[in-house]
């Protein structure tokens, strides 16, 4: 028997409003509330709601033989609860059927796995609690933001008690191996790995409605036929998609809903496949081999590396500055500061700064509010600059009042005092910068995977 | 006295210092009792406008209310010509822009010109043809109006001035606000150079906005020094009071660059100087206000130098935003590689902001209360910025005397000098 592991990612970020230099230090409203509400409601209407209804129908029709898995980010949960709570109710209904698994992820859909281990752990735990609260299920499977994975990340995830992790079936990592098996992490064999079958997944995500594609249109018969062509010994086909693929990226008119609605029936009647979830699979199947990933991989683009989010000057500067203030943020411990700190970490902000999409168009432009990566960077840095001011103010209010007084009084003394004032500051900041340096090689290594690939 | 003046932009449609200068100068001349017919090419060919039209001052949509402004508009005639001429464009850039425009407007405009001017050339295919078209129309204007002297501002209007002179026989004064060497550095466009040189040769007098530009005119264009006169620009006194109400809300000091982000303005030296200052003092923010072809490179550079949270970009600013920017600034820097004059430091000083300017600017010839550095000397530039920010005495001195100095630079004085130039050729 073979398995289809159908996993959907649900995520919508808090997009930033146009935040200009003149706003820095003056107002702390960073988000485009109108746009965010508009998008979440539109996507709910076009995609989440009809898709949830369809999933429920399918479960009712096929009982426990149809199974599906969801990863829902914190910002998506928050925005849905606020603007489209019926979507959350839908997920709760699905959760109650027992046929649905919810995976863990970083709370704010962040790149914390690359920036800070402490923050990574904090966000995973926050997300796990939130999922437990809402859906009465404590995730045992982990799906990192953008399916980013390497041995160190795997190790951390395993230590937090997750048994299974989802990642990309990146060719440059697997080599001749097939993604259609259960693997385990070489760094910690307790952690099972399920690897995305990117060919079949992307056929649906990107090519479903592409009439220039020689295989268009994909019918369920054709798709089941492809599934049947998977070599006999291979055990699991991992289809990891964005939930928005249903109805938003691929509109209803393309027939995407009909495709999914008829898929289980066709699978049961014409193939030996069954549907399953990650945690079930890691119990049912035996890992066939350990996989070691030294340089982080992701699901993105051709390269399957980090270059959609990190690597160019803009992204590295924004990322470095953001994680450089982690200690100060944690020290000030105010709910609104923590909230913004999380939202600013969303991978989307770094995605908008990607200069690759001058060539890689289509995919990256989707949901992108900026005309160019430069505009994205300028806007983000303005917001971040204001955020840093808030963090520093809240950090040491008593000291600041003192130093202000001394500056206004005698000039010569003030000069000396400002010098001494700056010293502890640079000391305080020196730590985060060394931290960035410690992290940096990981990112750099990621870029060096390219020549490696060629070899 | 009546002057036929050819310009290329006029408020409120200004894109840079030239429009401001033409406006200020014209105003000054009107105050001294001179009549001015001002001819400008229209920036974009709106369909509703015929190719050539004459606009009375009262028809022009402007929101000037005080009596002084009214009087000004009564005294000048404002003529607009349908043309794609846009200031600060390279011929290469223009070509791509014009292509777009032409498709929509060419047919209509062509017939108009055939009828009215017996103009047989092609329309709008390149900048040079636009310039000659402007000249053709100019010659027609010259026959329709009475005037004593012709005054042309910058190269796009030189052929127009020459044409008007040939038709009317009146003396021609050309006004050099910038030369091709300022705009393009080493990549001088030969045809632009040729037009500039021709204009200077045909002119009875050449007015330059600074001695720096005068030297360029004499040395690079081979013009007889006796013909070339420097008349420095001035600045409008500030009527606006709202600047007083804008309160700075940032704790850090703010250092500002405001201008087009192009080679000529030296934005890269500002970035490097900022980097040096930030190494010494973290409590400073730098702002680059403006846009241009080097903007993206500057953004990448500041990211590379890890100044992302201390160096900000505002994009192009206009009107009240400029005032706000100055009101928030503690130092204004103009690091121009080549600046024939440079009015913006005067505007900064008018708003009580101390300035650091490059020695390669015309304005440095007349300013005493400003720090002057070579544009390439980023150490000196950083030093000057740091000094003004930290040594209170220096800052106070600059603010106090700078304001006074600028308030004494009046357009009437510049206009008086221009009238003297007219008198010498009449």
HADDOCK unambig.tbl for C-alpha pairs under 7 A between the chains (distance, minus, plus):
assign (segid A and resid 20 and name CA) (segid B and resid 314 and name CA) 6.58 0.50 0.50
assign (segid A and resid 21 and name CA) (segid B and resid 312 and name CA) 6.41 0.50 0.50
assign (segid A and resid 21 and name CA) (segid B and resid 313 and name CA) 6.99 0.50 0.50
assign (segid A and resid 21 and name CA) (segid B and resid 314 and name CA) 6.17 0.50 0.50
assign (segid A and resid 25 and name CA) (segid B and resid 249 and name CA) 6.29 0.50 0.50
assign (segid A and resid 25 and name CA) (segid B and resid 250 and name CA) 5.71 0.50 0.50
assign (segid A and resid 26 and name CA) (segid B and resid 249 and name CA) 6.40 0.50 0.50
assign (segid A and resid 313 and name CA) (segid B and resid 300 and name CA) 6.15 0.50 0.50
assign (segid A and resid 313 and name CA) (segid B and resid 303 and name CA) 5.52 0.50 0.50
assign (segid A and resid 313 and name CA) (segid B and resid 304 and name CA) 5.37 0.50 0.50
assign (segid A and resid 314 and name CA) (segid B and resid 300 and name CA) 6.25 0.50 0.50
assign (segid A and resid 314 and name CA) (segid B and resid 303 and name CA) 5.29 0.50 0.50
assign (segid A and resid 317 and name CA) (segid B and resid 303 and name CA) 5.31 0.50 0.50
assign (segid A and resid 317 and name CA) (segid B and resid 304 and name CA) 6.93 0.50 0.50
assign (segid A and resid 317 and name CA) (segid B and resid 306 and name CA) 5.69 0.50 0.50
assign (segid A and resid 317 and name CA) (segid B and resid 308 and name CA) 6.55 0.50 0.50
assign (segid A and resid 374 and name CA) (segid B and resid 296 and name CA) 6.43 0.50 0.50
assign (segid A and resid 374 and name CA) (segid B and resid 299 and name CA) 6.76 0.50 0.50
assign (segid A and resid 378 and name CA) (segid B and resid 313 and name CA) 6.48 0.50 0.50
assign (segid A and resid 381 and name CA) (segid B and resid 308 and name CA) 6.06 0.50 0.50
assign (segid A and resid 381 and name CA) (segid B and resid 309 and name CA) 5.76 0.50 0.50
assign (segid A and resid 382 and name CA) (segid B and resid 309 and name CA) 6.97 0.50 0.50
assign (segid A and resid 382 and name CA) (segid B and resid 312 and name CA) 6.91 0.50 0.50
assign (segid A and resid 384 and name CA) (segid B and resid 309 and name CA) 6.84 0.50 0.50
assign (segid A and resid 385 and name CA) (segid B and resid 309 and name CA) 4.89 0.50 0.50
